[in-house]
């Protein structure tokens, strides 16, 4: 069996997180992703974090299954090599600052002329047109501006950003969705198209029913903390020796929770009879539940609720999650071969396709690792042409073999 996108090629001009995550999804699905990097490499390679082989864990997390080609795009010869790669590609993904691809002569209008079937995906902070196109943007700033950050935290406290670059990641996911849709549409039309994905659009869209509530009621929603504005009881609860998270949404699950608790009369009142009543009387409900849960250890309640069909789970650290039975059973963690360090840890894409399985993982590429292979095998440049590009510093010198 072959992967779903086997035979699809991507010219990847993206860097940091949003673009690289998009192209890694497509690489895992089988696409040949040619990552075009400047001589100093993707900036994420040098992020301050633990590293393996000189590359940060941020870079390693979002660049699996790609080939790295180093080109100096400030030189016309470098731009010509890039155009040659694009001419032989199905998809181009970029997330430079607005105007950069135009200055390089690699914008959609120019690339469509050399490759009418090209699907061109441009990822930016605020879109590529209008008064905000040139504004510098970053995940956390967009979280703040879009209202997304105001929903994270507790009433009366400073709002919190998400610890993960959630807007980058979800923008990358939406961009991958759009690219797949464009590939499908190309089967009928025979032509590619231009795609835009903007961090701000995505962040604002993710506010979803909070924004809908405001539009309907005119009331600005406060941050809910760990509770829910639409269901109760939802949140962190405390057993005698530990914490867990529980979500009770709807009457069916509420009845199951009552059964787990032994149908205590204190909960069988009109104040808690339905979801609307429970949300209205949430403080009293939480107080009662905390008293009841505090009478037995965590393992007791988790076992009872899992048996009774109540969604609940212990609050784990990353270390505890890594060693959890769920991670082991789902085979989420593994290793991937890496050219420089032998192998690296790997978190697989959370998808399973029975007929077109994901590509076997290979760790993120070493900077420029595949430059000569791509120029030779894909572009059919001969050794003289490659040597000329090296002499002009358009491509770097051939790296020493690992172990030399």
ZIPE-V25117 format. One record per residue. N is the residue number from 0. RES is the residue in one small letter. OMEGA is omega in whole degrees, -180 to 180 (* if undefined). BURIAL is + if it has 16 or more other ideal C-beta (glycine too) atoms within 10 Angstrom, else -. D_FIRST is the distance of its C-alpha to the first C-alpha in whole Angstrom. Layout:
n=N res=RES omega=OMEGA burial=BURIAL d_first=D_FIRST
n=N res=RES omega=OMEGA burial=BURIAL d_first=D_FIRST
This chain:
n=0 res=x omega=179 burial=- d_first=0
n=1 res=x omega=179 burial=- d_first=4
n=2 res=x omega=-172 burial=+ d_first=7
n=3 res=x omega=-176 burial=+ d_first=9
n=4 res=x omega=176 burial=+ d_first=12
n=5 res=x omega=-180 burial=- d_first=10
n=6 res=x omega=176 burial=- d_first=13
n=7 res=x omega=-179 burial=+ d_first=16
n=8 res=x omega=-179 burial=+ d_first=19
n=9 res=x omega=170 burial=+ d_first=21
n=10 res=x omega=-171 burial=+ d_first=25
n=11 res=x omega=177 burial=+ d_first=26
n=12 res=x omega=-173 burial=+ d_first=30
n=13 res=x omega=-177 burial=+ d_first=30
n=14 res=x omega=179 burial=+ d_first=31
n=15 res=x omega=-171 burial=+ d_first=32
n=16 res=x omega=-169 burial=+ d_first=30
n=17 res=x omega=179 burial=+ d_first=30
n=18 res=x omega=179 burial=+ d_first=28
n=19 res=x omega=178 burial=+ d_first=26
n=20 res=x omega=176 burial=+ d_first=25
n=21 res=x omega=-176 burial=+ d_first=23
n=22 res=x omega=176 burial=+ d_first=22
n=23 res=x omega=175 burial=+ d_first=20
n=24 res=x omega=-178 burial=+ d_first=19
n=25 res=x omega=176 burial=+ d_first=17
n=26 res=x omega=178 burial=+ d_first=16
n=27 res=x omega=178 burial=+ d_first=14
n=28 res=x omega=172 burial=+ d_first=12
n=29 res=x omega=-178 burial=+ d_first=11
n=30 res=x omega=173 burial=+ d_first=15
n=31 res=x omega=-177 burial=+ d_first=17
n=32 res=x omega=177 burial=+ d_first=20
n=33 res=x omega=-176 burial=+ d_first=23
n=34 res=x omega=-177 burial=+ d_first=26
n=35 res=x omega=-174 burial=+ d_first=29
n=36 res=x omega=173 burial=+ d_first=32
n=37 res=x omega=-179 burial=+ d_first=35
n=38 res=x omega=179 burial=+ d_first=37
n=39 res=x omega=176 burial=- d_first=38
n=40 res=x omega=173 burial=+ d_first=34
n=41 res=x omega=-178 burial=+ d_first=33
n=42 res=x omega=-178 burial=- d_first=36
n=43 res=x omega=177 burial=+ d_first=34
n=44 res=x omega=-173 burial=+ d_first=33
n=45 res=x omega=178 burial=- d_first=37
n=46 res=x omega=-179 burial=- d_first=37
n=47 res=x omega=178 burial=- d_first=40
n=48 res=x omega=173 burial=- d_first=37
n=49 res=x omega=-179 burial=- d_first=36
n=50 res=x omega=173 burial=+ d_first=34
n=51 res=x omega=179 burial=+ d_first=32
n=52 res=x omega=179 burial=- d_first=33
n=53 res=x omega=178 burial=- d_first=35
n=54 res=x omega=-178 burial=+ d_first=33
n=55 res=x omega=176 burial=+ d_first=33
n=56 res=x omega=174 burial=+ d_first=31
n=57 res=x omega=180 burial=+ d_first=31
n=58 res=x omega=-179 burial=+ d_first=29
n=59 res=x omega=-176 burial=+ d_first=27
n=60 res=x omega=-170 burial=+ d_first=26
n=61 res=x omega=-176 burial=+ d_first=25
n=62 res=x omega=176 burial=+ d_first=24
n=63 res=x omega=170 burial=+ d_first=21
n=64 res=x omega=178 burial=+ d_first=18
n=65 res=x omega=173 burial=+ d_first=20
n=66 res=x omega=-177 burial=+ d_first=22
n=67 res=x omega=175 burial=+ d_first=26
n=68 res=x omega=178 burial=+ d_first=28
n=69 res=x omega=177 burial=+ d_first=32
n=70 res=x omega=172 burial=+ d_first=34
n=71 res=x omega=-177 burial=+ d_first=38
n=72 res=x omega=174 burial=+ d_first=38
n=73 res=x omega=178 burial=- d_first=42
n=74 res=x omega=-180 burial=- d_first=42
n=75 res=x omega=178 burial=- d_first=41
n=76 res=x omega=178 burial=+ d_first=39
n=77 res=x omega=179 burial=+ d_first=37
n=78 res=x omega=178 burial=+ d_first=37
n=79 res=x omega=176 burial=- d_first=36
n=80 res=x omega=179 burial=+ d_first=33
n=81 res=x omega=179 burial=+ d_first=32
n=82 res=x omega=179 burial=+ d_first=32
n=83 res=x omega=178 burial=+ d_first=31
n=84 res=x omega=-179 burial=+ d_first=27
n=85 res=x omega=-179 burial=+ d_first=28
n=86 res=x omega=-178 burial=- d_first=28
n=87 res=x omega=-177 burial=+ d_first=25
n=88 res=x omega=176 burial=+ d_first=23
n=89 res=x omega=-171 burial=+ d_first=22
n=90 res=x omega=170 burial=+ d_first=23
n=91 res=x omega=176 burial=+ d_first=26
n=92 res=x omega=179 burial=+ d_first=27
n=93 res=x omega=174 burial=+ d_first=31
n=94 res=x omega=173 burial=+ d_first=33
n=95 res=x omega=171 burial=+ d_first=36
n=96 res=x omega=-179 burial=- d_first=40
n=97 res=x omega=178 burial=+ d_first=41
n=98 res=x omega=-176 burial=- d_first=42
n=99 res=x omega=-178 burial=- d_first=40
n=100 res=x omega=175 burial=+ d_first=37
n=101 res=x omega=180 burial=- d_first=40
n=102 res=x omega=179 burial=- d_first=42
n=103 res=x omega=-176 burial=+ d_first=40
n=104 res=x omega=-178 burial=- d_first=39
n=105 res=x omega=180 burial=+ d_first=35
n=106 res=x omega=-175 burial=+ d_first=36
n=107 res=x omega=-178 burial=+ d_first=34
n=108 res=x omega=180 burial=- d_first=37
n=109 res=x omega=-176 burial=- d_first=37
n=110 res=x omega=178 burial=+ d_first=33
n=111 res=x omega=-179 burial=+ d_first=33
n=112 res=x omega=-179 burial=- d_first=35
n=113 res=x omega=-178 burial=- d_first=33
n=114 res=x omega=-177 burial=+ d_first=30
n=115 res=x omega=180 burial=- d_first=30
n=116 res=x omega=-175 burial=- d_first=26
n=117 res=x omega=170 burial=+ d_first=27
n=118 res=x omega=-170 burial=+ d_first=26
n=119 res=x omega=-177 burial=+ d_first=28
n=120 res=x omega=-180 burial=+ d_first=28
n=121 res=x omega=-179 burial=+ d_first=32
n=122 res=x omega=-178 burial=+ d_first=32
n=123 res=x omega=179 burial=+ d_first=36
n=124 res=x omega=-173 burial=+ d_first=38
n=125 res=x omega=-178 burial=+ d_first=40
n=126 res=x omega=-175 burial=+ d_first=39
n=127 res=x omega=178 burial=+ d_first=40
n=128 res=x omega=179 burial=- d_first=43
n=129 res=x omega=-173 burial=- d_first=46
n=130 res=x omega=-176 burial=- d_first=48
n=131 res=x omega=-174 burial=- d_first=46
n=132 res=x omega=-176 burial=- d_first=43
n=133 res=x omega=-179 burial=- d_first=45
n=134 res=x omega=176 burial=+ d_first=46
n=135 res=x omega=-179 burial=- d_first=44
n=136 res=x omega=180 burial=+ d_first=42
n=137 res=x omega=-175 burial=- d_first=40
n=138 res=x omega=-174 burial=+ d_first=38
n=139 res=x omega=178 burial=- d_first=41
n=140 res=x omega=179 burial=+ d_first=43
n=141 res=x omega=174 burial=+ d_first=41
n=142 res=x omega=-178 burial=+ d_first=41
n=143 res=x omega=-173 burial=- d_first=45
n=144 res=x omega=-173 burial=+ d_first=46
n=145 res=x omega=-173 burial=+ d_first=43
n=146 res=x omega=-178 burial=+ d_first=45
n=147 res=x omega=-176 burial=+ d_first=42
n=148 res=x omega=-179 burial=+ d_first=43
n=149 res=x omega=-179 burial=+ d_first=46
n=150 res=x omega=-175 burial=+ d_first=44
n=151 res=x omega=-178 burial=- d_first=44
n=152 res=x omega=-176 burial=+ d_first=46
n=153 res=x omega=179 burial=- d_first=49
n=154 res=x omega=178 burial=- d_first=52
n=155 res=x omega=-180 burial=- d_first=55
n=156 res=x omega=175 burial=- d_first=53
n=157 res=x omega=175 burial=- d_first=51
n=158 res=x omega=-176 burial=- d_first=48
n=159 res=x omega=169 burial=- d_first=45
n=160 res=x omega=174 burial=+ d_first=42
n=161 res=x omega=-178 burial=- d_first=39
n=162 res=x omega=172 burial=- d_first=38
n=163 res=x omega=176 burial=- d_first=34
n=164 res=x omega=-170 burial=+ d_first=34
n=165 res=x omega=-179 burial=+ d_first=33
n=166 res=x omega=174 burial=+ d_first=34
n=167 res=x omega=-174 burial=+ d_first=32
n=168 res=x omega=-178 burial=+ d_first=29
n=169 res=x omega=174 burial=+ d_first=29
n=170 res=x omega=176 burial=+ d_first=30
n=171 res=x omega=178 burial=+ d_first=27
n=172 res=x omega=-180 burial=+ d_first=25
n=173 res=x omega=178 burial=+ d_first=27
n=174 res=x omega=178 burial=+ d_first=26
n=175 res=x omega=176 burial=+ d_first=22
n=176 res=x omega=-177 burial=- d_first=23
n=177 res=x omega=179 burial=+ d_first=25
n=178 res=x omega=179 burial=+ d_first=23
n=179 res=x omega=177 burial=+ d_first=20
n=180 res=x omega=180 burial=- d_first=23
n=181 res=x omega=175 burial=+ d_first=24
n=182 res=x omega=179 burial=+ d_first=21
n=183 res=x omega=180 burial=- d_first=21
n=184 res=x omega=-180 burial=- d_first=24
n=185 res=x omega=178 burial=+ d_first=24
n=186 res=x omega=-180 burial=- d_first=22
n=187 res=x omega=-173 burial=- d_first=25
n=188 res=x omega=-176 burial=- d_first=28
n=189 res=x omega=-177 burial=- d_first=26
n=190 res=x omega=173 burial=- d_first=28
n=191 res=x omega=178 burial=+ d_first=27
n=192 res=x omega=-180 burial=+ d_first=29
n=193 res=x omega=-179 burial=+ d_first=31
n=194 res=x omega=172 burial=+ d_first=30
n=195 res=x omega=172 burial=+ d_first=33
n=196 res=x omega=-176 burial=+ d_first=32
n=197 res=x omega=180 burial=+ d_first=35
n=198 res=x omega=-177 burial=+ d_first=36
n=199 res=x omega=179 burial=+ d_first=39
n=200 res=x omega=-178 burial=+ d_first=38
n=201 res=x omega=-178 burial=+ d_first=35
n=202 res=x omega=179 burial=+ d_first=37
n=203 res=x omega=179 burial=+ d_first=40
n=204 res=x omega=-179 burial=- d_first=37
n=205 res=x omega=176 burial=+ d_first=36
n=206 res=x omega=166 burial=+ d_first=40
n=207 res=x omega=-171 burial=- d_first=39
n=208 res=x omega=174 burial=- d_first=41
n=209 res=x omega=176 burial=+ d_first=44
n=210 res=x omega=177 burial=+ d_first=44
n=211 res=x omega=178 burial=- d_first=44
n=212 res=x omega=179 burial=+ d_first=47
n=213 res=x omega=-178 burial=- d_first=49
n=214 res=x omega=-179 burial=- d_first=49
n=215 res=x omega=-172 burial=- d_first=50
n=216 res=x omega=-174 burial=- d_first=53
n=217 res=x omega=-179 burial=- d_first=54
n=218 res=x omega=-180 burial=- d_first=54
n=219 res=x omega=-176 burial=- d_first=52
n=220 res=x omega=175 burial=+ d_first=49
n=221 res=x omega=176 burial=- d_first=50
n=222 res=x omega=-175 burial=+ d_first=47
n=223 res=x omega=-175 burial=+ d_first=47
n=224 res=x omega=178 burial=- d_first=46
n=225 res=x omega=178 burial=- d_first=44
n=226 res=x omega=179 burial=+ d_first=45
n=227 res=x omega=177 burial=+ d_first=44
n=228 res=x omega=-174 burial=+ d_first=46
n=229 res=x omega=-178 burial=- d_first=45
n=230 res=x omega=177 burial=+ d_first=45
n=231 res=x omega=0 burial=+ d_first=46
n=232 res=x omega=176 burial=+ d_first=46
n=233 res=x omega=176 burial=+ d_first=44
n=234 res=x omega=180 burial=+ d_first=44
n=235 res=x omega=178 burial=- d_first=45
n=236 res=x omega=-172 burial=+ d_first=47
n=237 res=x omega=170 burial=- d_first=48
n=238 res=x omega=-177 burial=+ d_first=48
n=239 res=x omega=-174 burial=- d_first=51
n=240 res=x omega=-180 burial=- d_first=49
n=241 res=x omega=-176 burial=- d_first=46
n=242 res=x omega=174 burial=- d_first=45
n=243 res=x omega=176 burial=+ d_first=42
n=244 res=x omega=-179 burial=- d_first=41
n=245 res=x omega=176 burial=+ d_first=41
n=246 res=x omega=176 burial=- d_first=40
n=247 res=x omega=-179 burial=+ d_first=42
n=248 res=x omega=178 burial=- d_first=41
n=249 res=x omega=-174 burial=- d_first=43
n=250 res=x omega=-177 burial=- d_first=45
n=251 res=x omega=-179 burial=- d_first=43
n=252 res=x omega=177 burial=+ d_first=42
n=253 res=x omega=179 burial=+ d_first=45
n=254 res=x omega=178 burial=- d_first=46
n=255 res=x omega=178 burial=+ d_first=44
n=256 res=x omega=178 burial=+ d_first=45
n=257 res=x omega=178 burial=+ d_first=49
n=258 res=x omega=178 burial=- d_first=48
n=259 res=x omega=-177 burial=+ d_first=46
n=260 res=x omega=180 burial=+ d_first=50
n=261 res=x omega=179 burial=- d_first=52
n=262 res=x omega=-179 burial=- d_first=53
n=263 res=x omega=-178 burial=- d_first=56
n=264 res=x omega=-178 burial=- d_first=58
n=265 res=x omega=178 burial=- d_first=58
n=266 res=x omega=-177 burial=+ d_first=55
n=267 res=x omega=-179 burial=- d_first=56
n=268 res=x omega=-179 burial=- d_first=58
n=269 res=x omega=-180 burial=- d_first=58
n=270 res=x omega=-177 burial=- d_first=57
n=271 res=x omega=-171 burial=+ d_first=54
n=272 res=x omega=179 burial=- d_first=53
n=273 res=x omega=-173 burial=- d_first=51
n=274 res=x omega=-180 burial=+ d_first=48
n=275 res=x omega=179 burial=- d_first=51
n=276 res=x omega=-179 burial=- d_first=54
n=277 res=x omega=176 burial=+ d_first=51
n=278 res=x omega=180 burial=+ d_first=51
n=279 res=x omega=-177 burial=- d_first=54
n=280 res=x omega=-175 burial=+ d_first=55
n=281 res=x omega=-179 burial=+ d_first=53
n=282 res=x omega=178 burial=- d_first=55
n=283 res=x omega=180 burial=- d_first=57
n=284 res=x omega=-179 burial=+ d_first=54
n=285 res=x omega=180 burial=+ d_first=52
n=286 res=x omega=179 burial=- d_first=55
n=287 res=x omega=-178 burial=+ d_first=55
n=288 res=x omega=179 burial=+ d_first=52
n=289 res=x omega=179 burial=- d_first=52
n=290 res=x omega=-179 burial=- d_first=55
n=291 res=x omega=-178 burial=+ d_first=53
n=292 res=x omega=-180 burial=+ d_first=50
n=293 res=x omega=-177 burial=- d_first=53
n=294 res=x omega=-179 burial=- d_first=54
n=295 res=x omega=-178 burial=- d_first=51
n=296 res=x omega=-177 burial=- d_first=48
n=297 res=x omega=-177 burial=+ d_first=45
n=298 res=x omega=179 burial=- d_first=43
n=299 res=x omega=-176 burial=- d_first=45
n=300 res=x omega=179 burial=+ d_first=44
n=301 res=x omega=179 burial=+ d_first=41
n=302 res=x omega=-180 burial=- d_first=40
n=303 res=x omega=-177 burial=+ d_first=43
n=304 res=x omega=176 burial=+ d_first=41
n=305 res=x omega=177 burial=- d_first=37
n=306 res=x omega=-177 burial=- d_first=39
n=307 res=x omega=178 burial=+ d_first=41
n=308 res=x omega=177 burial=- d_first=38
n=309 res=x omega=-179 burial=+ d_first=39
n=310 res=x omega=-180 burial=- d_first=37
n=311 res=x omega=178 burial=+ d_first=38
n=312 res=x omega=179 burial=- d_first=37
n=313 res=x omega=178 burial=+ d_first=39
n=314 res=x omega=-173 burial=- d_first=39
n=315 res=x omega=167 burial=- d_first=37
n=316 res=x omega=175 burial=- d_first=37
n=317 res=x omega=180 burial=- d_first=34
n=318 res=x omega=179 burial=- d_first=35
n=319 res=x omega=179 burial=- d_first=35
n=320 res=x omega=179 burial=- d_first=32
n=321 res=x omega=-177 burial=- d_first=30
n=322 res=x omega=-177 burial=- d_first=31
n=323 res=x omega=178 burial=- d_first=31
n=324 res=x omega=180 burial=- d_first=29
n=325 res=x omega=179 burial=- d_first=27
n=326 res=x omega=179 burial=- d_first=26
n=327 res=x omega=-178 burial=- d_first=25
n=328 res=x omega=-178 burial=- d_first=24
n=329 res=x omega=179 burial=- d_first=21
n=330 res=x omega=-178 burial=- d_first=20
n=331 res=x omega=-178 burial=+ d_first=21
n=332 res=x omega=175 burial=- d_first=23
n=333 res=x omega=176 burial=- d_first=21
n=334 res=x omega=177 burial=- d_first=22
n=335 res=x omega=177 burial=+ d_first=20
n=336 res=x omega=180 burial=- d_first=21
n=337 res=x omega=-173 burial=+ d_first=24
n=338 res=x omega=-172 burial=+ d_first=26
n=339 res=x omega=-173 burial=+ d_first=29
n=340 res=x omega=177 burial=+ d_first=29
n=341 res=x omega=176 burial=- d_first=27
n=342 res=x omega=179 burial=- d_first=25
n=343 res=x omega=174 burial=+ d_first=25
n=344 res=x omega=-178 burial=- d_first=25
n=345 res=x omega=172 burial=+ d_first=22
n=346 res=x omega=-174 burial=- d_first=22
n=347 res=x omega=173 burial=+ d_first=19
n=348 res=x omega=-175 burial=+ d_first=18
n=349 res=x omega=179 burial=- d_first=19
n=350 res=x omega=171 burial=- d_first=16
n=351 res=x omega=178 burial=- d_first=13
n=352 res=x omega=-173 burial=- d_first=11
n=353 res=x omega=-175 burial=- d_first=9
n=354 res=x omega=-180 burial=- d_first=7
n=355 res=x omega=-172 burial=- d_first=6
n=356 res=x omega=177 burial=- d_first=7
n=357 res=x omega=177 burial=+ d_first=10
n=358 res=x omega=173 burial=+ d_first=10
n=359 res=x omega=-171 burial=- d_first=12
n=360 res=x omega=168 burial=+ d_first=16
n=361 res=x omega=-176 burial=+ d_first=18
n=362 res=x omega=-179 burial=+ d_first=22
n=363 res=x omega=-175 burial=+ d_first=24
n=364 res=x omega=168 burial=+ d_first=25
n=365 res=x omega=-177 burial=+ d_first=28
n=366 res=x omega=178 burial=+ d_first=31
n=367 res=x omega=-174 burial=+ d_first=30
n=368 res=x omega=-172 burial=+ d_first=28
n=369 res=x omega=-175 burial=+ d_first=26
n=370 res=x omega=-176 burial=+ d_first=29
n=371 res=x omega=179 burial=+ d_first=29
n=372 res=x omega=-180 burial=- d_first=26
n=373 res=x omega=-179 burial=+ d_first=25
n=374 res=x omega=-178 burial=+ d_first=28
n=375 res=x omega=-172 burial=- d_first=28
n=376 res=x omega=-177 burial=- d_first=24
n=377 res=x omega=-176 burial=+ d_first=24
n=378 res=x omega=179 burial=- d_first=28
n=379 res=x omega=172 burial=- d_first=29
n=380 res=x omega=178 burial=+ d_first=32
n=381 res=x omega=-175 burial=- d_first=34
n=382 res=x omega=179 burial=- d_first=35
n=383 res=x omega=179 burial=- d_first=39
n=384 res=x omega=180 burial=- d_first=37
n=385 res=x omega=179 burial=+ d_first=35
n=386 res=x omega=179 burial=- d_first=39
n=387 res=x omega=179 burial=- d_first=41
n=388 res=x omega=177 burial=+ d_first=39
n=389 res=x omega=-179 burial=- d_first=39
n=390 res=x omega=180 burial=- d_first=43
n=391 res=x omega=180 burial=- d_first=43
n=392 res=x omega=173 burial=- d_first=41
n=393 res=x omega=173 burial=+ d_first=39
n=394 res=x omega=-179 burial=+ d_first=36
n=395 res=x omega=174 burial=+ d_first=37
n=396 res=x omega=177 burial=- d_first=38
n=397 res=x omega=-179 burial=- d_first=35
n=398 res=x omega=174 burial=+ d_first=34
n=399 res=x omega=178 burial=- d_first=35
n=400 res=x omega=180 burial=- d_first=33
n=401 res=x omega=179 burial=- d_first=32
n=402 res=x omega=179 burial=- d_first=34
n=403 res=x omega=* burial=- d_first=37
